[in-house]
Amino acid sequence: MSGKTILVTGAARRVGRAIAREMHATGANIMVHYRQASAAAEALIAELNALRPFSAACLQADLQDLEVLPWLVSCTVDRFGRLDALVNNASSFFPTPFGSIDQAAWDDLVGSNLKAPLFLTQAAAPHLLAARGAVVNITDIHAERPLAGYPLYCAAKAGLLGLTRALAIELGPRVRVNAVAPGPILWPEEGFFDSTTRAAIVAHTLLERAGCRQDIARAVHYLLEDATYVTGQVINVDGGRSAHL
Ligand SMILES: NC(=O)c1ccc[n+]([C@@H]2O[C@H](COP(=O)([O-])OP(=O)(O)OC[C@H]3O[C@@H](n4cnc5c(N)ncnc54)[C@H](OP(=O)(O)O)[C@@H]3O)[C@@H](O)[C@H]2O)c1
């Protein structure tokens, strides 16, 4: 990946940061997108640039604002001269009890998990086509097997999974489009799952443990660099939880 450029959304913290670090270690330049985590984003690019000067930069944007999406792409190309890969990782996540779903929840969950990946990929497409690049969308095992209490998030991720397959058609044969569907990797910071629920989720994985953020990063790495004959696919990285959900 040396000399190539990857834009990773929601990359300042947690899983996105692990993806940025993993892909930077391949020799790629990384554009770190963030929304609120400015200190974390600055710290990450300082870390990456210390390893390899001028190899990382960051951009702030709320992905609900469609007008900034072409700007994210053009800034990345201006900074690094090309765009080879896009990782749609940014996501909002919260419960939406059916009967009280409102427009704001729709805008937030569908906006970050489905709408922004579509329009960002559309903006990036000319560069990805020129580079014969790749897209990885981070979905969720609950895209295919919904989680009770989270109908809107699950539907948005299901849309992102469908979009992955549809864009593999639209962008083929030059650009590969795939998804990684995490299972239990990092618990939400908002504490949506209590300790009993967490224990039940982990017990339901075939590997009887939660994963770690590097498990997702390594799957993204495989899809971006090694999976040259793979497109329109999803890899469940979930300790086997989806095998018997
Ligand atoms: N963690 C898990 O176990 C797990 C399980 C299943 C699926 N996933 C999926 O894996 C990916 C990474 O998981 P994660 O837990 O690391 O995600 P996360 O911490 O919940 O969110 C990642 C980032 O998304 C950004 N974001 C949210 N809404 C945004 C918006 N409207 N505009 C711009 N950025 C926005 C936030 O950036 P700022 O902090 O800068 O505001 C946040 O740091 C997500 O797609 C998630 O759905 C994770």
PDBQT file of the ligand as one rigid body, heavy atoms in Angstrom, charges set to zero:
ROOT
HETATM    1  N1  LIG A 301     -17.735  -1.542  18.727  1.00  0.00    +0.000 N 
HETATM    2  C1  LIG A 301     -18.344  -2.673  18.375  1.00  0.00    +0.000 C 
HETATM    3  O1  LIG A 301     -18.295  -3.681  19.110  1.00  0.00    +0.000 OA
HETATM    4  C2  LIG A 301     -19.102  -2.729  17.091  1.00  0.00    +0.000 A 
HETATM    5  C3  LIG A 301     -20.040  -3.761  16.896  1.00  0.00    +0.000 A 
HETATM    6  C4  LIG A 301     -20.736  -3.794  15.707  1.00  0.00    +0.000 A 
HETATM    7  C5  LIG A 301     -20.501  -2.865  14.723  1.00  0.00    +0.000 A 
HETATM    8  N2  LIG A 301     -19.590  -1.873  14.933  1.00  0.00    +0.000 N 
HETATM    9  C6  LIG A 301     -19.335  -0.894  13.881  1.00  0.00    +0.000 C 
HETATM   10  O2  LIG A 301     -17.937  -0.711  13.753  1.00  0.00    +0.000 OA
HETATM   11  C7  LIG A 301     -17.633   0.659  13.498  1.00  0.00    +0.000 C 
HETATM   12  C8  LIG A 301     -16.692   1.200  14.545  1.00  0.00    +0.000 C 
HETATM   13  O3  LIG A 301     -17.220   0.925  15.838  1.00  0.00    +0.000 OA
HETATM   14  P1  LIG A 301     -16.911   1.891  17.075  1.00  0.00    +0.000 P 
HETATM   15  O4  LIG A 301     -17.546   1.254  18.244  1.00  0.00    +0.000 OA
HETATM   16  O5  LIG A 301     -15.452   2.240  17.093  1.00  0.00    +0.000 OA
HETATM   17  O6  LIG A 301     -17.742   3.176  16.623  1.00  0.00    +0.000 OA
HETATM   18  P2  LIG A 301     -18.133   4.453  17.527  1.00  0.00    +0.000 P 
HETATM   19  O7  LIG A 301     -17.059   4.688  18.510  1.00  0.00    +0.000 OA
HETATM   20  O8  LIG A 301     -19.527   4.260  18.048  1.00  0.00    +0.000 OA
HETATM   21  O9  LIG A 301     -18.216   5.600  16.413  1.00  0.00    +0.000 OA
HETATM   22  C9  LIG A 301     -17.101   5.864  15.570  1.00  0.00    +0.000 C 
HETATM   23  C10 LIG A 301     -17.029   7.329  15.259  1.00  0.00    +0.000 C 
HETATM   24  O10 LIG A 301     -18.110   7.717  14.422  1.00  0.00    +0.000 OA
HETATM   25  C11 LIG A 301     -18.104   9.130  14.437  1.00  0.00    +0.000 C 
HETATM   26  N3  LIG A 301     -19.433   9.641  14.099  1.00  0.00    +0.000 N 
HETATM   27  C12 LIG A 301     -20.635   9.295  14.604  1.00  0.00    +0.000 A 
HETATM   28  N4  LIG A 301     -21.618  10.036  14.026  1.00  0.00    +0.000 NA
HETATM   29  C13 LIG A 301     -21.002  10.853  13.132  1.00  0.00    +0.000 A 
HETATM   30  C14 LIG A 301     -21.453  11.861  12.234  1.00  0.00    +0.000 A 
HETATM   31  N5  LIG A 301     -22.743  12.203  12.122  1.00  0.00    +0.000 N 
HETATM   32  N6  LIG A 301     -20.541  12.503  11.480  1.00  0.00    +0.000 NA
HETATM   33  C15 LIG A 301     -19.231  12.196  11.577  1.00  0.00    +0.000 A 
HETATM   34  N7  LIG A 301     -18.744  11.248  12.405  1.00  0.00    +0.000 NA
HETATM   35  C16 LIG A 301     -19.624  10.600  13.176  1.00  0.00    +0.000 A 
HETATM   36  C17 LIG A 301     -17.638   9.572  15.822  1.00  0.00    +0.000 C 
HETATM   37  O11 LIG A 301     -16.581  10.510  15.660  1.00  0.00    +0.000 OA
HETATM   38  P3  LIG A 301     -16.173  11.592  16.815  1.00  0.00    +0.000 P 
HETATM   39  O12 LIG A 301     -15.829  10.769  18.034  1.00  0.00    +0.000 OA
HETATM   40  O13 LIG A 301     -14.999  12.299  16.241  1.00  0.00    +0.000 OA
HETATM   41  O14 LIG A 301     -17.368  12.464  17.013  1.00  0.00    +0.000 OA
HETATM   42  C18 LIG A 301     -17.135   8.248  16.448  1.00  0.00    +0.000 C 
HETATM   43  O15 LIG A 301     -15.896   8.358  17.091  1.00  0.00    +0.000 OA
HETATM   44  C19 LIG A 301     -18.974   1.373  13.427  1.00  0.00    +0.000 C 
HETATM   45  O16 LIG A 301     -19.414   1.455  12.099  1.00  0.00    +0.000 OA
HETATM   46  C20 LIG A 301     -19.902   0.471  14.230  1.00  0.00    +0.000 C 
HETATM   47  O17 LIG A 301     -21.257   0.578  13.840  1.00  0.00    +0.000 OA
HETATM   48  C21 LIG A 301     -18.888  -1.793  16.097  1.00  0.00    +0.000 A 
ENDROOT
TORSDOF 0
